[in-house]
Amino acid sequence: MEKTLKKKLPSHVKNSALVGIGYWGKVHFKYLNRNKKVKIKKIYYSKNYKNILKLKIREKSTNNLRDILDDNSISHVDIVTPVETHAPLAIKFLKKNKNVLVEKPLILNKIEEIQIKKLQKKNKKKLVTSYPYLFSKSLLLSKKIIQSNKLGKLRFIEIMIKQCGRFMKFDIKSLLAPHAISIFSIFHNPNKIKIKSFDYIKKNNKKESLGLQCSFKNKILGTASLSLNYASDRNIKIINLFCDKGTIICDLGSNKYTISSFKYQRVKKGRFKVAKIKKYIAKSFDEKNNMKYVIDDFFSKNKNQSNFRLTEKINEFMRND
């Protein structure tokens, strides 16, 4: 009788598990499934078995978390579950010496933060929170333009992220504020900035629209206007960067240019001065698949990358504001 030999994975391929297969979990599954460095061994579900059937992944599915926790061959875990479960699940998997990618926000209180810091120090495993805007090619090019000093010093950032819904258990503070803070962190050290919020619209004690103010030593560096009450078919994702000699506009939902930058100079016209504008750079990038880069980065060779400094800033905002 012939023995069936188990195929050994190539060294660059990692056994992974996806924890959560809801609305956003399906997005993670799509990019995990396409990544050649990933073999999805297990998919955990609790209430979303219909998605397991739709995606035809029943043979990989489990509703017992121990099937992942106790499987030593699984080295990487991607957590896409409700907000309040992010930190408790991350702690469980870090204790089992697994690398963890988790949806934002990671931590909701100081106790979770202390536990996670201790585990990170002890086992040196990857702990990465998903912030897709950190991988925006339009925003990263904007940073390069600013660093080149072609448009002078960055003076102010204006962020607008607006959509119609989704209204869930957790409000806009959890849903959109971490994205805005991650954008501020691209251009300013997250350790140094202070984030303050202003409620615009609340319903049933949940924040649906709010404003953020980013400052350093009482100097305002930028603002963000975030809303779930934007009654339009098109979501708004616009970041304006105002510099000494020009402006950069990142319209991440644009069908034409996702980044446009303009130089200007003040010229005399009669009794007034007006801006003479010259287009500097106009490019279009695919900004709809930034989750791909989050997952690619998590499975990269970098052994211990972490964006925990940014996560701490977001946690501080969530806890104190």
N, C-alpha and C positions, 0 to 999 in steps of 0.2 A: 504494500500500500504506500503510495507516495506521500511524503510529508509536504505540507504547504508552508513555505517559508514566508515570514513577514518581511515585507519590503522595508528596508531601512531608508529613512528620509535623508536626502542630501543635507550636508551640514548647514547650508544657507537657509533651509526651510525650517520654520518653527511651528510646532504643534500649538494651536491656539484654541481658545474657547470664547464664544460670544455669550454674554450674560444679558438677556433682554432682547426680545424680537418684536417690539411694538413699532409705532410709527417711525421713530428715528433709528431703532435697532435694525430695521430693514435697510436703511441707508448704509449703516455700518457694514451690514452683511454683504451688500453689493460690492463695496470696495475691498473688504477682506477676501471675498471670493475671487476677485480679479488679481489680487497681489500674489506674484509668483513665489514670494518668500514665506507665504502663509499656507498652512494646512488647517482648515477648521475641523477640529476633532469633535467638539461638543457645542451644542447651542442650548442654553437654558431658557425655559419659558415658565411663566406662572399662569398668566391669563390669556395668552395670545396663541393658543394652539392652532387657531384658524390660519395664522400666518405661517406656521410650520407646514401645514398642508398646502397652502398656496405656493410656497417656495419649494415644495417637494424635498424637504430636508428631515423627514421623520426619522430616518435611520441615525441621524446625528443628534437628535433632540433628547432632552431630559428635563424633568421637573424636580430632580433631586440635585441640589447644589453640591452634595458630597461627591457626585460623579466627576466633578471638576476639581474640587478641593483636594481629593485624595488621589488624583491621577498625576503622578510625578512626571509623566511624559509631556504634560501640558505646561509650557513655560511662560506663555503670554495669555493674558485675559483682557478682554474688552468689555467694559461695564456700561450698558445703556439701559438704565432702569429709572424708576421715579427718583426725584431729587433727594428725598429723605433717606434713600437707601445707598447713595453713592459712597459715603465715607464708611459706614458699617461693612459694606461688601469689600471695599478696597482694603480695609484692615484685615478681613478674613483671608484674602488672597495673598497679601503681603506676609502674613504670618506663615503661609505655606510656601514662601520663597518664590512667588511668581511675579513676573513683570506685569504691571497694571496700567492700562489706558482707561480713563473714566470720563464720562460726560461732565460738563460743568453744571452748577458749581459743585466742587468736590466736598468742601466742608462747610457746615452750618454753625458750628460752635467751637469754643476754645478746647473743650475736652477732646473732640475728634482731632483737632490740629495737633495737640500734644502727643496723642497716641500714634498718629501717622508719622510725626517727626522722629519719634523714638524708633519705630520700625524701619524707617528709611536709613537711619544712622546705623542700625544693627545689621540689616541684611544687604544694603547697597543695591537693591533692585530698582529697576526703572519704575517711576510713578509719574505718569504724564496725564495732565488734564487736557481735554480737547478744547482748543481755542482756534477754530478754523481761520479767523481773520489774521492770525499771525503768519499765515501762509499765502495771503492775498498778494498776487504778483503786482497788482496795481499799487498797493500800499508799500510794498517793499521797494518798488521802483521810485515811489515818491520819497522814501527815506534816502535813497541814493542821490536823488536830485538835490535834496536839502543838504546832504553831507558834502556835495560838490560845491556848495555855496553859489551856484549859478543864479539862484533866485534870492540870495541873501539869507538872513537868519529867519528861522521859523518863529512867528510871533503868536499865532493863535490857531487852534484846531476847532472846527465845528462839525459835529457828527449828527446825522439824522438817520435813525433806523425806525421805520414805521410800517405797520402791517395791520390787517383787519383780523383780530383774534391771534393766537389761540387762547381761549380763556380756560385755565386749568386750576388745579388745586394750588399751585404756586404761581405767584403773580409775575409782573414784568421785571421786578427786581432780580428774580432768579433767571428769567427767560432771556432778557436782552441786556441788562446792565453789565454782566460779565463780558459780553462781546464788546461793548463800548469801552470798558476799562482796558481790555486787551489791546484795543486800537490805540488808546492813549499810551500804553506801555511800549508800543513800537517806536514812538518818538521821544518818550521821556522815561527815565529810570523809575520803575514802579516803587522802589524803596523810598523815593524822595517825594513823590506826588501825594496830594491829599484829595480824596474824592468825597463830594458832598451831594446829596440829592434833594430835589424839591418835588413834592407830589403835585400833579396836575389834576388827574382824575382817579377817584377811588370808587369802587362799587363793592358792597358787602365786605368792606374793610380790606379789599384787595386792590393793590395799585395796578392801574391799567395804562396810565400815561404818566411819565415823570421826566424831570430834567436832571442832568448831572453837571457838576462843576468840578473841573480838574485844576488844582492850584499847587504852587510851590512858594512857601514863605509869603503867603498872602497875595501873591501875584497870580492872577487867573491865566491859565495856559490854554484852557479850552472848555467847551460846553458840549453836552449831548442832549438831544431831544428824542425820547424814546416813547413809542406809543403802540398800543394794541387797538386803538380806536380810529385808525386811519381807514376810512371807508372807501377803499379803492381796490381794483383788481391787481394793481401793480404795487408790490412791496417797495418801499423806499430805503435805499442803502447808499447814502451820499456822505462823503467826507471831504470837507473843504479845508485846505491848508494855506493859511495866509502868511506870506513871507514879505521881507522888506522890498524886494524887487519884482514880485509876481505872486501868482496864486496857482495852486494845484487843486484840481477838482477830480475826485474819484467817485464816479457814479457806477457802483458795482453791479447795478441792474440794467445798465444801458446796453442797447443793441448796437450802438455805434462805437463810442469810445468809452472804455472803463476808466481811463486816465487822460486828462487834458491839462496841460500846464501852460501858463501865459506869463510872459514878461511884460512889464509896463514901465513907462517913465512919464513924469508929469511935464507937460508942455504948456506954454502960455497960449491962451486963446482969448484975445480981448482983455477984459478985466479979470479973467479967471484962469485957473490951471486945470487942464483936463488930462485924463490918462490916455496915453498912446499905447495901444495893446498890440503885442506881437505873439502869435502862437509859438510856443517853444517845443513841446512834445505832445503828441496825441497818439495813443495806442489803445488797442483793445485786447484784453486777456479773458480767458474763460474763468469766470469767478463762481461758476456753479458747482465746481468739483473740488473745492478746497479740502473737503473731508478726506479725499484721496491722499493729499499731502500729509495730513495729520497721521493717517495710518501708515503711510510709507515711512515717515519719520520715526514712529514708534518701533517699527521692525528694522530700523537701520542698524549699522554696526556700532553706533555710539552706545557704549555700555551703560552709561548712567546718566543720560540726559534727563532733565526735569525742568518744568516751568513752575516749580513750587513757590518761587519768589512772587510771581504774579498771582498765584493762587492765594498766598498769604494776604496780599493787598486786597483781593476780592473778598476774602473771608473777613478781613478787618472792616470792609465796607458793609458787608451783609450783617455783621454782628453789631456794629456800633452806630450805623447811620439811622 
